[in-house]
Amino acid sequence: MNVVEAYARMQHCRDLATFYRRWATSEAAGMPLNSMLSGLREGGSAAVNARINHLSDLLQAGSMDVQAGIGAFTTMEASLLEVGRASGNLDGVLGCLADLYESDYRTVSRARRKMTYPMMVAFCGCWIPTLPLAFLVGPGLWIATGLLLSILVFWLGGVLLWRYFVHLRSGPRWAQVRFFWALATSLEAGVHLDQALALSAETTAPSQLSVGLRYLVPQGRPIADLLRSTGVFDEAALNMIDGGEVAGRLPESLRQAARYMEVGVL
């Protein structure tokens, strides 16, 4: 993976956020899916078009059973779409998916800002330190060496950039943001707590949080206490959830906790 491919792959987060936001708006307006597909396709990236093609194939087959791994849909997307379809809250689920990808894109922006300067320094390092070769041996060797090192940075830099993005995305803060958004939407859609926790845990992978949630069993405990038992959630966010659960506003408090985790402000 080179630098251009890494940036393009990271850009999919913004494209998918736009795709799900537009789909949610059309769904809330009552437009049938077959009528909105052409509009959703306009200006779409390869990731978006792959999903639209899969949806088009499903419509032709008379089914809306989205399968993970087909047409680029992830397991998390397929699971949440099924929840929305079964509960009649598809526009809410689509909005949640848009929020999740927008959150990921903010992580992309952070990774891009952090990596721009090191990449510029690396490319400069391919030419400036090797400049003496132009005087000692000849400009041909200097140009050849600079090009070879630049190509090496171009390819290895893409791998490092992608790994850095994955590292940021799997961090505790951003994993909790995705988990809270998904749990709020699942519970609001009427999903049973056990299934809602499992669906929401999928949105945090790969991260340490997903491992901590793997064997979490509600057993009638309050959500805040249940999450606190994992020892990985932010205490201020859990206090918000605790207050929301007591007041009967659990989904709203989960979204508030997600916003707090993202911006760091109560």
N, C-alpha and C positions, 0 to 999 in steps of 0.2 A: 504494500500500500504506500503510494507516494503522498506528498503534501496535498496536491490537488484532490486526489481521491479521498483523503482524510477529511478535508474541508467539505467536500460534496456530501460525504456520508453524514457528517455532523449537521449539515444544513437540512437534512431530512426532518429533523425535529421541528423546525419552523414550518416547513411545508406541510407536515402532518397536523400540526396545530391549526393551521389555516384551513386545511381540508375538513377536520372534524368540527371546527367552529362554523364553517359554512354549511356543513351537513346538518348540524344542530339547529341552525337558523331556519333552514328549509323544512326540517322535520317539524319544528314548532309551528311553522306557518301552514302545515297540513299538506305539503306537496308530496305526491307519490314519488317513490324512489326512482322509478324509471324516467320520470320527467326531470329530475334534478341531476342525473348522472352526467349529462353533457355539460351542464354548468359547472359541476364540481371538477370536471376534467380540464377546464380552461386554465392554462398556465401551470398545470400540475407537473411535479417532478416524476422521475421514474418510480419512486416509492409510492406516490399518490396514484399514479396511473395503474400500477400493478394491483392495488386494492380496488380501484374502480372496475378494472377488467374482471376481477373475481366476483364483485357484486353483480356485474352485468351477466356473467355466466350463471350465477345463482338465480337471477330473475328469469332467465330463459328456461332454466330447469324447474321453475315454479317452487323454489325453496329459498329460505333466508338463513339457512344453517351455516354460518360462517365458520370455516375450519382453520385452526391455527396451522401455520406452516405453509398454507396455500395462498397464493396471491399476496405474499409478504405480510399477512396479518400475524401478529404475535399471539402467544397464548393469552396474555393479559387482555389484549384487544378483543379477541374472540370471546373470552369469558364475559367481559363487561358488556359486549354487544348482545350476548345471549340474555344476560340479566335485564338489560333495557328492553329487549323484545318481549321477554316473558312477563315483565312487570308493567309494561305500558309506559315506561318512563325513558324511552329511547333518547329523546332530546336531552334529558338530564345527564344520561350516561355519555352521550356524545360531547356535551359540554365539559364533563369531567375529563374525557380523553384529551380534549383540546387543552385544558388546564395542565394536565400532566405533561404534554409535549411542550407547552409553553415554558413550564418549569425546567424541562430538560434543555430547552434552547437558551434559557438564561445561564445554565451551566456551560453550554457551548460557548456563549459570549465570554464567560469568565475564562474558559480554557484558551480561547483565541487571544484574549488580552494578555494572558500570562505567557503565552508561547511566542507572540510576535517578536518581541525583542530578542530572545535567545536565537530564534531562527535567523533574524537579520544579522546578528553577530556571527552565527555559524557560516552564513554565506560570505560575509566579509572575510572571515578567517580562511576561506578557500583561496582568496586572491591576494590579500595584503601580505600575510607572512611569507608567501611563496614568491613575492616580487623580486627578491634577489636573484632568482633563477633566470630572470630576463636579462640580467646584466652579466652573470657569471657563465651561463650556458647559452642562452638565446631566448628570444620571445616565444618561439614555437613551443619549447618545453614548458615554459611558464603557462602559456595558454592551455596546453594539453593537461597539465597538472591541475590548473584551476577548474577546467571543465570536468575532469574526472572526480575531483573532490566535491564539486557542486552537485553532480549527479548523485553521488553517494549521500550527501546531506538531503537532497530532494527525496530520495527513497526512504532512508532511515528516519528522517524528520517526520514523515507521514505516520510511520509506525509509532514513534514516540508521542506525537500529537494525539493520536487516537487512544493510546494507552493512558495518557494524562486525562483525557476526557472521561474515560471509563473509571479512572481513579476518583475523579471529582464526583461523578454521578453515584458512585457506590459509597461515598462518604456518609456518615450518620445524619448530617443535617438534611441533605437533599433526599436521602432515602426516606426519612420521616415525612418530608413534605409530600412525596408521592403516596406514601401509605395513608396519611390523613385524608388527602383528597379522595382516594379510591374508597376508603372505608366510609366516608360521609356519603358518597353517591350510592354505594351498595346498600347501606342501611336505609337511606331515603327511598330506594327502590323497593324496599320490603324484603330484602334478602335476609335469611336467617343469619344470626351472628357467626355461627361456625363457618358457613360458606363465605360470608362477607370477609372474615379474617383471612381465609385461604386465598380469596381473590385479591385482596389488598396486599397480601404478602408477596404475590407474584410481581407486583409493580416495583418492589424494592430490590429484586435480584438484578445483578449479583451484588450483594452487600452482606455485611455482618448482621444487619437487621433481619434479613430474610432467613438467616440461620436461626436467630433467636426466636423467630415467630413460628418456626416449623412445627414445634410440638406444643404450641399454646392451646390450652383447653379452657373455655370460658367457665364452665361449672357454676353458672349463675352469679359470678362475681361482677361488680361494676367494671365498665370498660377501663377507666383510669387505673383502678387497682390491678386489673389483668395486665395492662401494658406496663405498669410500674414494676411488676414482678420479673420482667425480662431484664431490667437493669440497664437498658440501652436508650430509653426515651428521655427527652428533656423534661425536667421537673416542672418548669413554668408552663410548658405546653400541656402537660398532664393535669395541672391545676385548672386550666381553662376547660379541659374536657370534663373534669370532675364536676365543675360548676354547671356546665351545660347539661350534663346528664341529670343532675338533681333538678334543674329547671325544666327538663323535658325538651331541651333544644340540642340534643346530641349532635346531629349532622352539622348544624350551624357552628357549634363549638369546635368540631373537628376541622372545619374549614378555617375558622379563626386561628386555630393552632397551626395549621399549615401556613397561613400567611405570616404568622409570628415567626415560625421557623425559617421562612424564606427571607424576611426583611430584618428580623431581629428586634422588632418593636412591638410592644404590647398594644 
